[in-house]
Amino acid sequence: MNTQPAHAQSSRARLIGYSFALAAGAIWGTTGPLSTALYAEGAQLTAVGFWRIFLATIGFIIYGLFNRRLFVIDRKGLLYIALAGGALVAVFEVGFQFAIAGLGVAPAVALLYVAPVVVAFLAHFMLGEKLTGLRIALAVMVMVGVYLTMTGTVSGDDASARNASRIAGLVGGVLAALSYAGTTILARWAVPRYGAVKTLFYEIAGGSVILAVLLPLVGHTPHAPDSLAGWIYIAALGLGAVLAANFFFFAAVKRIDAAPTAVAASVEPFVGALLAMLLFNQQLYWFGWLGLAMVIGGVAGGAREEAS
């Protein structure tokens, strides 16, 4: 029998919830540095995105062997989540890798955080959600922050700079942000009906199948890593940055509200930028760090405003 007072149990649950959210954000923050390390191993940009969600799909299938409800879904769910959501995931995975390789870790992640701004405006027109003056102000703050982060990156000769041009990185980053916004809108319809775990599984499974079919057709057949280090990085990306990070995020949402969970998880760009600086000498000027802080502050403020 638990003899702890109710307020003590509640405080402990909140502490655990914030810890899970911070863990999710920190693990997501390793995506850019791990991808950059893979480029140094000679990995194709398109292959990195494919292998990361393919391994995560395998991990979900193993999880589903102990929870068979994961495989139960209706035809409508398959159409919208696996097909439409899978296409969005496929675009995201390829686009984000080009953004990391062409722009660097911090600008790529900052550009990705344009997605909540896009979602706010799309949700206003598509879902009838209110677009307040505060949301518009926070959107402007995020956009200015993204600009400062991208212009505040110190140019250097690192592994990522040799894998994609800055233009390709910019286009990839915009496509990744738009596809991420699309999956967020889709999730607002799918998660209440099918649950977050099932939605994520069918999205990445659909994305894996789509990339497995399309990449060979355009001459980019994804080749497996040819070194142990490559496999370790891929496993960390798929089983860590996709599978473990999302399960940490789901565990956080069960204990604290979605808004503070999103705020805590927004440590992602700082972790990514710090690791890129320490491991690959991807430096930011002072106004680049200021821009990164503005991006996180704008997204965090939007999450809290939405909750209220």
C-alpha positions as CSV (number, residue, x, y, z in Angstrom):
1,M,0.0,0.0,0.0
2,N,1.4,3.4,-1.0
3,T,1.5,5.7,2.1
4,Q,2.9,8.7,0.4
5,P,0.7,11.9,0.5
6,A,-1.1,12.7,-2.7
7,H,0.8,15.9,-3.3
8,A,4.1,14.0,-2.9
9,Q,3.0,11.4,-5.4
10,S,1.9,14.2,-7.8
11,S,5.3,16.1,-7.4
12,R,7.2,12.9,-8.0
13,A,5.1,12.1,-11.1
14,R,5.8,15.6,-12.5
15,L,9.5,15.3,-11.8
16,I,9.6,12.0,-13.6
17,G,7.5,13.4,-16.4
18,Y,9.9,16.4,-16.9
19,S,12.8,14.0,-16.8
20,F,11.3,11.9,-19.6
21,A,10.6,15.0,-21.7
22,L,14.2,16.3,-21.2
23,A,15.5,12.8,-22.2
24,A,13.4,12.8,-25.3
25,G,14.6,16.2,-26.4
26,A,18.2,15.3,-25.6
27,I,18.0,12.1,-27.7
28,W,16.3,13.9,-30.6
29,G,19.2,16.4,-30.4
30,T,21.7,13.7,-31.3
31,T,20.1,13.2,-34.8
32,G,22.2,15.9,-36.5
33,P,25.5,14.9,-34.9
34,L,25.0,11.2,-35.6
35,S,24.0,11.9,-39.2
36,T,27.1,14.1,-39.6
37,A,29.2,11.2,-38.3
38,L,27.6,8.9,-40.8
39,Y,28.4,11.3,-43.7
40,A,32.1,11.1,-42.5
41,E,31.8,7.3,-42.9
42,G,30.8,7.8,-46.5
43,A,27.0,7.2,-46.1
44,Q,24.6,8.5,-48.7
45,L,22.3,11.2,-47.5
46,T,19.2,9.4,-48.8
47,A,20.4,6.1,-47.2
48,V,20.7,7.6,-43.7
49,G,17.0,8.7,-43.7
50,F,15.9,5.3,-44.9
51,W,17.9,3.1,-42.6
52,R,17.0,5.2,-39.5
53,I,13.2,4.7,-40.0
54,F,13.6,1.1,-41.2
55,L,15.4,0.1,-38.0
56,A,12.8,2.0,-36.0
57,T,10.1,0.1,-37.8
58,I,11.8,-3.3,-37.0
59,G,11.9,-2.1,-33.4
60,F,8.2,-1.4,-33.4
61,I,7.4,-4.8,-34.9
62,I,9.3,-6.5,-32.1
63,Y,7.3,-4.3,-29.6
64,G,4.1,-5.4,-31.4
65,L,4.9,-9.0,-30.8
66,F,4.1,-8.3,-27.1
67,N,1.3,-5.9,-27.9
68,R,-0.7,-7.3,-30.8
69,R,-3.1,-4.4,-30.8
70,L,-0.4,-2.4,-32.6
71,F,-1.2,-4.3,-35.8
72,V,-5.0,-3.7,-35.7
73,I,-6.1,-0.8,-37.8
74,D,-8.9,-0.2,-40.3
75,R,-8.6,0.6,-44.0
76,K,-9.2,4.3,-43.4
77,G,-6.3,4.5,-41.0
78,L,-4.0,2.6,-43.4
79,L,-4.9,5.0,-46.2
80,Y,-4.4,8.2,-44.2
81,I,-1.6,7.2,-41.8
82,A,0.5,4.7,-43.7
83,L,0.1,6.2,-47.1
84,A,-0.3,9.9,-46.6
85,G,1.6,10.0,-43.4
86,G,4.2,7.7,-44.7
87,A,4.8,10.0,-47.7
88,L,5.2,13.0,-45.4
89,V,7.7,11.0,-43.3
90,A,9.7,10.0,-46.4
91,V,9.9,13.6,-47.5
92,F,11.0,14.6,-44.0
93,E,13.7,12.0,-43.7
94,V,15.4,12.9,-47.0
95,G,14.9,16.6,-46.7
96,F,16.2,16.8,-43.1
97,Q,19.4,14.9,-44.0
98,F,20.1,17.4,-46.9
99,A,19.5,20.3,-44.4
100,I,21.9,18.8,-41.9
101,A,24.6,18.2,-44.6
102,G,24.1,21.5,-46.4
103,L,23.5,24.0,-43.6
104,G,24.9,22.4,-40.5
105,V,23.2,20.9,-37.4
106,A,22.0,24.1,-35.6
107,P,20.5,25.8,-38.7
108,A,18.8,22.6,-39.9
109,V,17.1,22.1,-36.6
110,A,16.2,25.8,-36.3
111,L,14.6,25.7,-39.8
112,L,12.7,22.6,-38.8
113,Y,11.1,24.5,-35.9
114,V,9.3,26.6,-38.5
115,A,6.9,23.7,-38.5
116,P,4.9,24.8,-35.4
117,V,4.4,28.2,-37.0
118,V,3.1,26.6,-40.2
119,V,0.8,24.3,-38.0
120,A,-0.6,27.3,-36.2
121,F,-1.7,28.9,-39.5
122,L,-2.9,25.7,-41.1
123,A,-4.8,24.7,-38.0
124,H,-6.6,28.1,-38.2
125,F,-7.8,27.6,-41.8
126,M,-8.2,23.8,-41.8
127,L,-9.3,23.0,-38.2
128,G,-10.8,26.3,-37.1
129,E,-8.3,26.8,-34.3
130,K,-8.1,30.4,-33.1
131,L,-5.1,32.5,-34.4
132,T,-4.4,35.0,-31.6
133,G,-2.2,38.0,-31.7
134,L,0.2,36.3,-29.3
135,R,0.5,33.3,-31.7
136,I,1.3,35.7,-34.5
137,A,3.9,37.5,-32.4
138,L,5.5,34.2,-31.4
139,A,5.5,33.1,-35.0
140,V,7.4,36.2,-36.0
141,M,9.9,35.6,-33.1
142,V,10.5,32.0,-34.4
143,M,11.1,33.2,-38.0
144,V,13.5,35.9,-36.8
145,G,15.3,33.3,-34.7
146,V,15.6,31.0,-37.6
147,Y,17.1,33.8,-39.8
148,L,19.6,34.7,-37.0
149,T,20.6,31.1,-36.5
150,M,21.2,30.5,-40.2
151,T,23.2,33.7,-40.8
152,G,25.0,33.2,-37.5
153,T,26.7,30.0,-38.5
154,V,30.5,30.1,-38.8
155,S,31.6,28.7,-42.2
156,G,34.1,25.9,-41.8
157,D,35.5,22.9,-43.5
158,D,33.7,20.0,-41.8
159,A,32.4,16.7,-43.0
160,S,28.8,18.0,-43.6
161,A,30.0,20.7,-46.0
162,R,31.2,18.2,-48.5
163,N,27.9,16.3,-48.8
164,A,25.4,18.9,-50.0
165,S,25.3,22.5,-51.2
166,R,23.8,25.3,-49.1
167,I,20.9,25.7,-51.6
168,A,20.1,21.9,-51.4
169,G,20.3,22.2,-47.6
170,L,17.9,25.1,-47.6
171,V,15.4,23.4,-49.9
172,G,15.7,20.2,-47.9
173,G,15.1,22.1,-44.7
174,V,12.0,23.8,-46.0
175,L,10.6,20.5,-47.3
176,A,11.4,18.8,-43.9
177,A,9.6,21.6,-42.0
178,L,6.5,21.5,-44.3
179,S,6.3,17.7,-44.1
180,Y,6.7,17.9,-40.3
181,A,3.9,20.4,-40.1
182,G,1.8,18.0,-42.3
183,T,2.4,15.1,-40.0
184,T,1.5,17.3,-37.0
185,I,-1.9,18.2,-38.6
186,L,-2.4,14.5,-39.5
187,A,-1.6,13.5,-35.9
188,R,-4.3,15.8,-34.6
189,W,-6.8,13.7,-36.5
190,A,-5.2,10.3,-36.1
191,V,-3.9,10.2,-32.5
192,P,-7.4,10.6,-30.8
193,R,-8.6,7.7,-33.0
194,Y,-5.7,5.3,-33.1
195,G,-3.3,6.4,-30.3
196,A,0.2,8.0,-30.6
197,V,2.2,4.7,-30.7
198,K,0.1,3.2,-33.5
199,T,0.1,6.4,-35.5
200,L,3.9,6.7,-35.3
201,F,4.4,3.1,-36.2
202,Y,2.3,3.2,-39.3
203,E,3.8,6.5,-40.4
204,I,7.4,5.3,-40.2
205,A,6.5,1.9,-41.6
206,G,4.8,3.6,-44.6
207,G,7.7,5.9,-45.0
208,S,10.1,3.0,-45.0
209,V,8.2,1.2,-47.8
210,I,7.9,4.4,-49.9
211,L,11.6,5.1,-49.7
212,A,12.5,1.4,-50.3
213,V,10.4,1.6,-53.6
214,L,11.3,5.2,-54.7
215,L,15.0,5.5,-53.9
216,P,16.1,2.7,-56.3
217,L,13.9,4.2,-59.1
218,V,15.8,7.5,-58.9
219,G,19.2,5.9,-58.7
220,H,19.7,6.1,-55.0
221,T,19.4,2.6,-53.8
222,P,20.1,2.7,-50.0
223,H,23.2,0.7,-49.3
224,A,23.9,-0.8,-45.8
225,P,26.8,0.7,-43.8
226,D,30.1,-1.0,-44.6
227,S,31.6,-0.4,-41.2
228,L,30.8,-1.3,-37.6
229,A,30.8,2.4,-36.7
230,G,28.3,3.0,-39.4
231,W,25.9,0.4,-38.0
232,I,26.3,1.8,-34.5
233,Y,25.4,5.3,-35.7
234,I,22.4,3.9,-37.7
235,A,21.2,1.9,-34.7
236,A,21.5,5.0,-32.5
237,L,19.5,7.0,-35.0
238,G,16.8,4.4,-35.5
239,L,16.4,2.8,-32.1
240,G,17.4,5.8,-30.1
241,A,16.5,9.1,-31.9
242,V,13.2,7.6,-33.3
243,L,12.1,4.7,-31.0
244,A,13.4,5.5,-27.6
245,A,13.0,9.3,-27.8
246,N,9.3,8.9,-28.8
247,F,8.6,6.4,-26.0
248,F,10.2,8.8,-23.5
249,F,8.0,11.6,-24.9
250,F,4.9,9.4,-24.6
251,A,5.8,8.5,-21.0
252,A,6.2,12.2,-20.3
253,V,2.8,13.1,-21.7
254,K,1.2,10.5,-19.4
255,R,2.6,12.3,-16.3
256,I,2.5,16.0,-17.3
257,D,0.5,18.1,-19.7
258,A,1.4,18.2,-23.4
259,A,2.5,21.9,-23.3
260,P,5.2,21.5,-20.5
261,T,6.3,18.3,-22.2
262,A,6.8,20.1,-25.5
263,V,8.6,22.9,-23.6
264,A,11.0,20.5,-21.9
265,A,11.6,18.6,-25.1
266,S,12.6,21.8,-26.9
267,V,16.2,21.3,-25.5
268,E,16.7,19.4,-28.8
269,P,18.3,22.2,-30.8
270,F,20.6,23.3,-28.0
271,V,21.8,19.7,-27.5
272,G,22.3,19.3,-31.3
273,A,24.1,22.6,-31.6
274,L,26.4,21.9,-28.6
275,L,27.3,18.4,-29.8
276,A,28.0,19.7,-33.3
277,M,30.2,22.4,-31.9
278,L,32.1,20.0,-29.6
279,L,32.4,17.1,-32.1
280,F,32.6,18.7,-35.5
281,N,33.6,22.3,-34.8
282,Q,30.3,23.7,-36.2
283,Q,30.4,27.1,-34.5
284,L,27.8,29.8,-34.1
285,Y,28.3,33.5,-33.7
286,W,26.7,35.1,-30.6
287,F,23.7,36.2,-32.7
288,G,23.4,32.6,-33.9
289,W,23.0,31.4,-30.3
290,L,20.5,34.3,-29.8
291,G,18.5,33.1,-32.8
292,L,18.5,29.6,-31.5
293,A,17.2,30.8,-28.1
294,M,14.5,32.8,-29.9
295,V,13.4,29.8,-31.8
296,I,13.1,27.7,-28.7
297,G,11.4,30.5,-26.8
298,G,8.9,31.1,-29.5
299,V,8.0,27.4,-29.8
300,A,7.8,27.0,-26.0
301,G,5.6,30.1,-25.7
302,G,3.3,28.8,-28.4
303,A,3.0,25.5,-26.5
304,R,2.1,27.1,-23.3
305,E,-0.3,29.6,-25.0
306,E,-2.1,26.7,-26.7
307,A,-2.5,24.8,-23.4
308,S,-4.0,27.9,-21.7
